[in-house]
Amino acid sequence: MTLSYSPEIMFYPNSKAKITEPFGYIIKPFDERQMHSTIEMALYKNKTEKKLQESKVRLQNIINNNADGIIIVDCKGIVRFANPAAEIIFSRKKEELVGELFGSPLVS
């Protein structure tokens, strides 16, 4: 949460208020209702961000620990991701697979 005496402070490109990436802003003078709603929103955003991060970790674990090879290929047929099982199946490191043409492109 960032507290400021002046709304202009937030709008400078390199202001501390922007660099710290706060969940909300309270500008003085403020009323109690505004402060309460800003705090509630900050708590909600923080909770949602934590859930999203936990979900990302679970998904990454599922992909990395899956016995099936998973390769993500873009519409041009270029490999963008390969999990550890795909490395074993293709006998190549992930770094060797990513960026390579895989199959036929869907678009030209």
VOPAFI-614073 format. One record per residue (C-alpha): residue in one letter; y, z, x; residue number from 1. Coordinates in Angstrom, 2 decimals. Each point is the difference from the previous one (the first is absolute). Last residue first. Layout:
% VOPAFI-614073
<residu = A yy = Y zz = Z xx = X num = NUM>
...
END
This chain:
% VOPAFI-614073
<residu = S yy = -20.28 zz = -43.97 xx = 3.10 num = 108>
<residu = V yy = -1.21 zz = 2.53 xx = -2.49 num = 107>
<residu = L yy = -3.34 zz = 1.71 xx = -0.59 num = 106>
<residu = P yy = -0.83 zz = -0.13 xx = 3.72 num = 105>
<residu = S yy = -3.65 zz = -0.65 xx = 0.89 num = 104>
<residu = G yy = -2.13 zz = 2.59 xx = 1.76 num = 103>
<residu = F yy = 1.54 zz = 2.66 xx = 2.21 num = 102>
<residu = L yy = 2.84 zz = -1.05 xx = 2.29 num = 101>
<residu = E yy = 0.73 zz = 2.70 xx = 2.58 num = 100>
<residu = G yy = 2.98 zz = 2.38 xx = -0.10 num = 99>
<residu = V yy = -2.15 zz = 3.10 xx = -0.27 num = 98>
<residu = L yy = -3.55 zz = -0.68 xx = 1.21 num = 97>
<residu = E yy = 0.50 zz = 0.63 xx = 3.73 num = 96>
<residu = E yy = 2.01 zz = 3.20 xx = -0.56 num = 95>
<residu = K yy = -2.69 zz = 1.22 xx = -2.41 num = 94>
<residu = K yy = -2.55 zz = -0.31 xx = 2.78 num = 93>
<residu = R yy = -2.72 zz = -2.62 xx = -0.27 num = 92>
<residu = S yy = -3.73 zz = 0.14 xx = -0.68 num = 91>
<residu = F yy = 0.62 zz = -1.62 xx = -3.41 num = 90>
<residu = I yy = -2.05 zz = 2.55 xx = -1.97 num = 89>
<residu = I yy = 0.96 zz = 2.88 xx = 2.32 num = 88>
<residu = E yy = 3.74 zz = -0.72 xx = -0.19 num = 87>
<residu = A yy = -0.33 zz = -0.45 xx = -3.76 num = 86>
<residu = A yy = -1.47 zz = 3.52 xx = -0.21 num = 85>
<residu = P yy = 3.05 zz = 1.35 xx = 1.89 num = 84>
<residu = N yy = 2.45 zz = -1.45 xx = -2.58 num = 83>
<residu = A yy = 1.76 zz = -3.35 xx = 0.36 num = 82>
<residu = F yy = 3.59 zz = -0.80 xx = -0.97 num = 81>
<residu = R yy = 2.41 zz = -2.98 xx = -0.08 num = 80>
<residu = V yy = -2.50 zz = -2.83 xx = 0.58 num = 79>
<residu = I yy = 1.76 zz = -3.35 xx = -0.42 num = 78>
<residu = G yy = -1.37 zz = -2.30 xx = -2.71 num = 77>
<residu = K yy = 3.41 zz = -1.30 xx = -1.10 num = 76>
<residu = C yy = -0.18 zz = 2.05 xx = -3.21 num = 75>
<residu = D yy = -0.36 zz = 3.20 xx = 2.03 num = 74>
<residu = V yy = -3.36 zz = 1.45 xx = 1.07 num = 73>
<residu = I yy = -1.01 zz = 3.64 xx = -0.30 num = 72>
<residu = I yy = -3.36 zz = 0.77 xx = 1.57 num = 71>
<residu = I yy = -2.31 zz = 2.77 xx = -1.16 num = 70>
<residu = G yy = -3.45 zz = 0.38 xx = 1.51 num = 69>
<residu = D yy = -2.19 zz = 2.23 xx = -2.11 num = 68>
<residu = A yy = -1.08 zz = 3.38 xx = 1.40 num = 67>
<residu = N yy = 3.29 zz = 1.48 xx = -1.18 num = 66>
<residu = N yy = 1.45 zz = 2.66 xx = 2.31 num = 65>
<residu = N yy = 3.23 zz = -1.85 xx = 0.84 num = 64>
<residu = I yy = 0.66 zz = -1.21 xx = -3.55 num = 63>
<residu = I yy = -0.79 zz = 3.31 xx = -1.70 num = 62>
<residu = N yy = 1.94 zz = 1.96 xx = 2.63 num = 61>
<residu = Q yy = 3.04 zz = -2.28 xx = -0.40 num = 60>
<residu = L yy = -0.16 zz = 0.44 xx = -3.78 num = 59>
<residu = R yy = -0.13 zz = 3.80 xx = 0.33 num = 58>
<residu = V yy = 2.91 zz = 0.02 xx = 2.50 num = 57>
<residu = K yy = 2.10 zz = -2.25 xx = -2.25 num = 56>
<residu = S yy = -0.71 zz = 2.26 xx = -3.00 num = 55>
<residu = E yy = 1.09 zz = 3.08 xx = 1.96 num = 54>
<residu = Q yy = 3.24 zz = -1.80 xx = 0.97 num = 53>
<residu = L yy = 0.64 zz = -0.98 xx = -3.63 num = 52>
<residu = K yy = -0.63 zz = 3.56 xx = -1.18 num = 51>
<residu = K yy = 2.42 zz = 1.35 xx = 2.63 num = 50>
<residu = E yy = 2.65 zz = -2.53 xx = -1.05 num = 49>
<residu = T yy = -0.41 zz = 0.98 xx = -3.65 num = 48>
<residu = K yy = 0.43 zz = 3.70 xx = 0.79 num = 47>
<residu = N yy = 3.11 zz = -0.71 xx = 2.09 num = 46>
<residu = K yy = 1.44 zz = -2.27 xx = -2.69 num = 45>
<residu = Y yy = -0.56 zz = 2.69 xx = -2.66 num = 44>
<residu = L yy = 1.56 zz = 2.72 xx = 2.16 num = 43>
<residu = A yy = 3.03 zz = -2.21 xx = 0.70 num = 42>
<residu = M yy = 0.32 zz = -0.85 xx = -3.70 num = 41>
<residu = E yy = -0.07 zz = 3.69 xx = -0.96 num = 40>
<residu = I yy = 2.58 zz = 0.80 xx = 2.69 num = 39>
<residu = T yy = 2.31 zz = -2.77 xx = -1.22 num = 38>
<residu = S yy = -0.46 zz = 1.13 xx = -3.63 num = 37>
<residu = H yy = 0.85 zz = 3.61 xx = 0.88 num = 36>
<residu = M yy = 3.04 zz = -0.96 xx = 2.09 num = 35>
<residu = Q yy = 1.37 zz = -2.23 xx = -2.74 num = 34>
<residu = R yy = -0.52 zz = 2.73 xx = -2.60 num = 33>
<residu = E yy = 1.65 zz = 2.64 xx = 2.22 num = 32>
<residu = D yy = 3.16 zz = -2.03 xx = 0.45 num = 31>
<residu = F yy = 1.06 zz = -1.58 xx = 3.23 num = 30>
<residu = P yy = 3.14 zz = 0.02 xx = 2.12 num = 29>
<residu = K yy = -1.40 zz = -1.02 xx = 2.35 num = 28>
<residu = I yy = -2.50 zz = -2.86 xx = 0.15 num = 27>
<residu = I yy = -3.71 zz = 0.72 xx = -0.33 num = 26>
<residu = Y yy = -2.23 zz = -2.73 xx = 1.37 num = 25>
<residu = G yy = -3.72 zz = -0.55 xx = -0.45 num = 24>
<residu = F yy = -3.37 zz = -0.52 xx = 1.68 num = 23>
<residu = P yy = 1.68 zz = -0.20 xx = 3.40 num = 22>
<residu = E yy = -0.59 zz = -2.87 xx = 2.43 num = 21>
<residu = T yy = 1.27 zz = 1.83 xx = 3.12 num = 20>
<residu = I yy = 1.75 zz = -3.17 xx = 1.22 num = 19>
<residu = K yy = 1.82 zz = -0.52 xx = -3.30 num = 18>
<residu = A yy = 1.70 zz = 3.40 xx = -0.17 num = 17>
<residu = K yy = 0.53 zz = -0.03 xx = 3.77 num = 16>
<residu = S yy = 2.29 zz = -2.99 xx = -0.43 num = 15>
<residu = N yy = -0.90 zz = -3.18 xx = 1.86 num = 14>
<residu = P yy = 1.10 zz = -2.56 xx = -2.61 num = 13>
<residu = Y yy = 2.81 zz = 2.15 xx = -1.48 num = 12>
<residu = F yy = -0.61 zz = 0.30 xx = -3.73 num = 11>
<residu = M yy = -1.15 zz = 3.59 xx = -0.22 num = 10>
<residu = I yy = 3.17 zz = 1.40 xx = 1.56 num = 9>
<residu = E yy = 2.15 zz = -1.78 xx = -2.60 num = 8>
<residu = P yy = -1.30 zz = 2.31 xx = -2.75 num = 7>
<residu = S yy = 1.88 zz = 2.90 xx = 1.60 num = 6>
<residu = Y yy = -0.78 zz = 3.66 xx = 0.36 num = 5>
<residu = S yy = -3.68 zz = -0.72 xx = 0.58 num = 4>
<residu = L yy = -3.32 zz = 1.75 xx = -0.53 num = 3>
<residu = T yy = -3.21 zz = -1.75 xx = 0.98 num = 2>
<residu = M yy = -3.45 zz = 0.85 xx = -1.30 num = 1>
END
